[in-house]
Amino acid sequence: MKLYTGDLSPYSAKVRMQIYAKGITDIAFERPPGFLQGEFSKTSPLGRIPALDIDGDVMPESEVIAEYLEECYPLPSLLGSTPRQRAQVRTVARIADIYLMNNIFMALPQVRRTSRVEAIRDLFVAQVTRGINALEHYLGDGRCAVGNSLTLADCSLVPALFLCEHVVPTLDVDNPIPNRTRTAAYWQRIQQDPHAARVLAEMTHGLAERRAGRG
């Protein structure tokens, strides 16, 4: 198998962190062919990353890939140990994917001040704020997002909070993390995890390349 991925892509980072945490060694990482030229749709019809190539059968969507990998590599489980915990894992992961990552992506055209529509920027930022506020309720006080073991909640949340810290301020609004006690404490803790640290280093590298015009 091979995963079409990019360092800065948060949805790709989510799957890479899962792969690292599960100790999977038989998935190669590749840059998507023709991605910057808009030709990746020839490989995967959605034209987005990540995409998992299984002997020519290309599977899109990070959540679908994550579930597939959990089924193929059940140990260690990143889903939680009880039905209620698994629901908590999925709740935090959904908040990260939908309210944080998706809305930050939708707001990216508003980074350019000369063409910014502040009402549009504010609409998406309000949804990010909604998600961050929800995290204050759903995050626990354990080492990880749900309890003391790494789960898919962390795999989604780590790249989402990276975007909050590094991308949201480019919209001329404050990074939402420091003013949320539980989220800020979690963010400080989780960066010490080796799998999270590895993904964050990759995203930092990808951001540097993007700013240098190479990404």
DRENDO-1510 file (C-alpha; in Angstrom, 1 decimal, always signed):
<recs>
REC; n; res; u; v; w
REC; 1; MET; +0.0; +0.0; +0.0 .
REC; 2; LYS; +1.0; +3.6; -0.4 .
REC; 3; LEU; -0.5; +6.8; +1.0 .
REC; 4; TYR; -0.6; +9.9; -1.2 .
REC; 5; THR; +0.2; +12.6; +1.3 .
REC; 6; GLY; +1.7; +16.0; +1.8 .
REC; 7; ASP; +3.5; +17.3; +4.8 .
REC; 8; LEU; +1.3; +20.3; +5.4 .
REC; 9; SER; -2.0; +18.6; +4.7 .
REC; 10; PRO; -3.8; +18.3; +8.1 .
REC; 11; TYR; -6.0; +15.4; +6.9 .
REC; 12; SER; -2.9; +13.6; +5.6 .
REC; 13; ALA; -1.2; +14.3; +8.9 .
REC; 14; LYS; -4.1; +12.8; +10.7 .
REC; 15; VAL; -3.6; +9.5; +8.9 .
REC; 16; ARG; +0.2; +9.6; +9.2 .
REC; 17; MET; -0.1; +10.0; +13.0 .
REC; 18; GLN; -2.4; +7.0; +13.1 .
REC; 19; ILE; +0.1; +5.0; +11.1 .
REC; 20; TYR; +3.0; +6.0; +13.4 .
REC; 21; ALA; +1.0; +5.3; +16.6 .
REC; 22; LYS; +0.0; +1.8; +15.3 .
REC; 23; GLY; +3.5; +1.0; +14.2 .
REC; 24; ILE; +2.5; +0.2; +10.6 .
REC; 25; THR; +5.5; -0.2; +8.5 .
REC; 26; ASP; +4.2; -1.5; +5.2 .
REC; 27; ILE; +2.6; +1.7; +3.9 .
REC; 28; ALA; +4.9; +3.9; +1.7 .
REC; 29; PHE; +4.3; +7.7; +1.6 .
REC; 30; GLU; +4.3; +9.4; -1.8 .
REC; 31; ARG; +3.5; +12.9; -3.1 .
REC; 32; PRO; +0.4; +12.8; -5.1 .
REC; 33; PRO; +1.2; +12.8; -8.9 .
REC; 34; GLY; +0.2; +15.9; -10.7 .
REC; 35; PHE; -1.4; +17.4; -7.5 .
REC; 36; LEU; -0.1; +21.0; -8.0 .
REC; 37; GLN; -1.2; +20.8; -11.7 .
REC; 38; GLY; -4.7; +19.7; -10.8 .
REC; 39; GLU; -4.2; +16.3; -12.4 .
REC; 40; PHE; -4.4; +14.1; -9.3 .
REC; 41; SER; -8.1; +13.5; -10.1 .
REC; 42; LYS; -6.8; +11.1; -12.8 .
REC; 43; THR; -5.5; +9.0; -9.9 .
REC; 44; SER; -8.3; +9.7; -7.3 .
REC; 45; PRO; -11.6; +11.2; -8.6 .
REC; 46; LEU; -11.9; +13.6; -5.7 .
REC; 47; GLY; -8.5; +15.0; -6.4 .
REC; 48; ARG; -7.7; +15.5; -2.7 .
REC; 49; ILE; -5.2; +14.0; -0.2 .
REC; 50; PRO; -4.8; +11.8; +1.6 .
REC; 51; ALA; -5.6; +8.8; -0.6 .
REC; 52; LEU; -4.6; +5.2; +0.1 .
REC; 53; ASP; -3.6; +3.1; -2.9 .
REC; 54; ILE; -4.2; -0.6; -2.3 .
REC; 55; ASP; -2.7; -2.3; -5.4 .
REC; 56; GLY; -4.3; +0.2; -7.7 .
REC; 57; ASP; -7.6; +0.5; -5.8 .
REC; 58; VAL; -7.5; +4.1; -4.5 .
REC; 59; MET; -9.4; +5.0; -1.4 .
REC; 60; PRO; -10.1; +8.7; -0.6 .
REC; 61; GLU; -11.1; +10.6; +2.5 .
REC; 62; SER; -9.1; +10.6; +5.8 .
REC; 63; GLU; -11.9; +9.3; +7.9 .
REC; 64; VAL; -12.6; +6.3; +5.6 .
REC; 65; ILE; -8.9; +5.5; +5.5 .
REC; 66; ALA; -8.6; +5.8; +9.3 .
REC; 67; GLU; -11.5; +3.3; +9.8 .
REC; 68; TYR; -10.0; +1.0; +7.2 .
REC; 69; LEU; -6.6; +1.0; +8.9 .
REC; 70; GLU; -8.3; +0.3; +12.3 .
REC; 71; GLU; -10.0; -2.8; +10.8 .
REC; 72; CYS; -6.8; -4.0; +9.0 .
REC; 73; TYR; -4.5; -3.3; +12.0 .
REC; 74; PRO; -6.7; -3.7; +15.1 .
REC; 75; LEU; -3.9; -3.6; +17.6 .
REC; 76; PRO; -3.2; -1.3; +19.2 .
REC; 77; SER; -6.7; +0.1; +19.0 .
REC; 78; LEU; -7.0; +3.9; +18.6 .
REC; 79; LEU; -10.8; +3.8; +19.1 .
REC; 80; GLY; -11.1; +3.5; +22.9 .
REC; 81; SER; -12.0; +0.6; +25.1 .
REC; 82; THR; -15.7; +1.0; +25.7 .
REC; 83; PRO; -18.7; +2.1; +23.6 .
REC; 84; ARG; -18.9; +5.4; +25.5 .
REC; 85; GLN; -15.2; +6.1; +25.1 .
REC; 86; ARG; -15.4; +5.3; +21.4 .
REC; 87; ALA; -18.2; +7.8; +21.1 .
REC; 88; GLN; -16.1; +10.4; +22.9 .
REC; 89; VAL; -13.2; +9.7; +20.5 .
REC; 90; ARG; -15.4; +10.2; +17.5 .
REC; 91; THR; -16.9; +13.4; +19.0 .
REC; 92; VAL; -13.6; +15.1; +19.4 .
REC; 93; ALA; -12.4; +13.9; +16.0 .
REC; 94; ARG; -15.5; +15.3; +14.4 .
REC; 95; ILE; -15.0; +18.6; +16.1 .
REC; 96; ALA; -11.4; +18.7; +14.8 .
REC; 97; ASP; -12.3; +17.7; +11.3 .
REC; 98; ILE; -15.5; +19.7; +10.7 .
REC; 99; TYR; -15.4; +22.7; +13.0 .
REC; 100; LEU; -11.7; +23.4; +13.0 .
REC; 101; MET; -9.9; +22.1; +9.9 .
REC; 102; ASN; -12.8; +22.5; +7.4 .
REC; 103; ASN; -13.6; +26.0; +8.5 .
REC; 104; ILE; -10.0; +27.1; +8.5 .
REC; 105; PHE; -9.6; +25.8; +5.0 .
REC; 106; MET; -12.7; +27.6; +3.9 .
REC; 107; ALA; -11.4; +30.8; +5.4 .
REC; 108; LEU; -8.0; +30.6; +3.6 .
REC; 109; PRO; -9.0; +32.9; +0.7 .
REC; 110; GLN; -9.6; +35.6; +3.3 .
REC; 111; VAL; -5.9; +35.6; +4.3 .
REC; 112; ARG; -5.2; +38.1; +1.5 .
REC; 113; ARG; -6.1; +41.5; +2.9 .
REC; 114; THR; -6.6; +43.2; -0.4 .
REC; 115; SER; -9.4; +40.9; -1.4 .
REC; 116; ARG; -10.7; +40.0; +2.0 .
REC; 117; VAL; -14.5; +40.0; +2.7 .
REC; 118; GLU; -14.5; +40.5; +6.5 .
REC; 119; ALA; -18.1; +39.1; +6.8 .
REC; 120; ILE; -17.0; +35.8; +5.2 .
REC; 121; ARG; -13.8; +35.7; +7.3 .
REC; 122; ASP; -15.9; +36.3; +10.5 .
REC; 123; LEU; -18.4; +33.6; +9.5 .
REC; 124; PHE; -15.7; +30.9; +9.3 .
REC; 125; VAL; -13.8; +32.2; +12.4 .
REC; 126; ALA; -17.1; +32.0; +14.4 .
REC; 127; GLN; -17.4; +28.3; +13.5 .
REC; 128; VAL; -13.8; +27.7; +14.5 .
REC; 129; THR; -14.5; +29.5; +17.8 .
REC; 130; ARG; -17.6; +27.3; +18.2 .
REC; 131; GLY; -15.4; +24.2; +17.8 .
REC; 132; ILE; -12.8; +25.4; +20.2 .
REC; 133; ASN; -15.4; +26.2; +22.8 .
REC; 134; ALA; -16.9; +22.7; +22.4 .
REC; 135; LEU; -13.4; +21.2; +23.0 .
REC; 136; GLU; -13.4; +22.9; +26.4 .
REC; 137; HIS; -16.4; +20.7; +27.3 .
REC; 138; TYR; -15.3; +17.4; +25.7 .
REC; 139; LEU; -11.6; +17.3; +26.4 .
REC; 140; GLY; -10.7; +15.5; +29.6 .
REC; 141; ASP; -7.8; +16.1; +32.0 .
REC; 142; GLY; -5.9; +13.0; +31.0 .
REC; 143; ARG; -2.7; +12.8; +29.1 .
REC; 144; CYS; -4.5; +12.6; +25.7 .
REC; 145; ALA; -7.7; +13.9; +24.3 .
REC; 146; VAL; -9.8; +11.0; +25.6 .
REC; 147; GLY; -8.2; +9.4; +28.6 .
REC; 148; ASN; -4.5; +8.6; +28.9 .
REC; 149; SER; -4.0; +6.6; +25.7 .
REC; 150; LEU; -3.5; +8.0; +22.2 .
REC; 151; THR; -6.7; +7.7; +20.0 .
REC; 152; LEU; -8.0; +8.9; +16.7 .
REC; 153; ALA; -9.2; +11.9; +18.5 .
REC; 154; ASP; -5.6; +13.0; +19.0 .
REC; 155; CYS; -4.7; +12.1; +15.4 .
REC; 156; SER; -7.4; +14.6; +14.2 .
REC; 157; LEU; -6.9; +17.2; +16.9 .
REC; 158; VAL; -3.1; +17.6; +16.6 .
REC; 159; PRO; -3.1; +18.9; +13.0 .
REC; 160; ALA; -6.3; +20.9; +13.7 .
REC; 161; LEU; -4.6; +22.8; +16.6 .
REC; 162; PHE; -1.5; +23.3; +14.5 .
REC; 163; LEU; -3.7; +25.2; +12.0 .
REC; 164; CYS; -5.3; +27.2; +14.8 .
REC; 165; GLU; -1.9; +28.3; +16.0 .
REC; 166; HIS; -0.2; +28.9; +12.7 .
REC; 167; VAL; -3.0; +29.8; +10.2 .
REC; 168; VAL; -5.8; +31.5; +12.1 .
REC; 169; PRO; -3.6; +34.5; +13.1 .
REC; 170; THR; -2.9; +35.1; +9.3 .
REC; 171; LEU; -6.6; +36.1; +9.2 .
REC; 172; ASP; -5.8; +38.9; +11.6 .
REC; 173; VAL; -7.6; +37.3; +14.5 .
REC; 174; ASP; -6.1; +35.8; +17.6 .
REC; 175; ASN; -5.0; +32.2; +18.0 .
REC; 176; PRO; -8.0; +30.7; +19.9 .
REC; 177; ILE; -6.0; +28.2; +21.9 .
REC; 178; PRO; -4.4; +30.2; +24.7 .
REC; 179; ASN; -7.7; +31.5; +26.1 .
REC; 180; ARG; -9.2; +28.0; +26.5 .
REC; 181; THR; -7.8; +26.4; +29.7 .
REC; 182; ARG; -8.3; +22.8; +28.9 .
REC; 183; THR; -7.4; +23.1; +25.2 .
REC; 184; ALA; -4.2; +25.0; +26.0 .
REC; 185; ALA; -3.2; +22.5; +28.6 .
REC; 186; TYR; -3.9; +19.6; +26.2 .
REC; 187; TRP; -2.0; +21.3; +23.4 .
REC; 188; GLN; +1.1; +21.6; +25.7 .
REC; 189; ARG; +0.9; +18.0; +26.8 .
REC; 190; ILE; +0.3; +16.3; +23.5 .
REC; 191; GLN; +3.2; +18.0; +21.8 .
REC; 192; GLN; +5.4; +15.8; +24.1 .
REC; 193; ASP; +4.0; +12.7; +22.5 .
REC; 194; PRO; +6.6; +11.3; +20.0 .
REC; 195; HIS; +4.0; +10.5; +17.3 .
REC; 196; ALA; +2.4; +14.0; +17.7 .
REC; 197; ALA; +5.8; +15.6; +17.7 .
REC; 198; ARG; +6.8; +13.7; +14.5 .
REC; 199; VAL; +3.7; +14.9; +12.7 .
REC; 200; LEU; +4.1; +18.5; +13.9 .
REC; 201; ALA; +7.7; +18.6; +12.7 .
REC; 202; GLU; +6.5; +17.4; +9.2 .
REC; 203; MET; +3.7; +20.1; +9.1 .
REC; 204; THR; +6.2; +22.7; +10.2 .
REC; 205; HIS; +8.5; +21.7; +7.4 .
REC; 206; GLY; +5.6; +21.8; +5.0 .
REC; 207; LEU; +4.6; +25.3; +6.1 .
REC; 208; ALA; +8.2; +26.5; +5.7 .
REC; 209; GLU; +8.2; +25.1; +2.1 .
REC; 210; ARG; +4.9; +26.7; +1.4 .
REC; 211; ARG; +6.1; +30.1; +2.6 .
REC; 212; ALA; +9.2; +29.7; +0.5 .
REC; 213; GLY; +7.1; +29.0; -2.5 .
REC; 214; ARG; +8.1; +25.4; -2.9 .
REC; 215; GLY; +5.0; +23.7; -1.5 .
</recs>
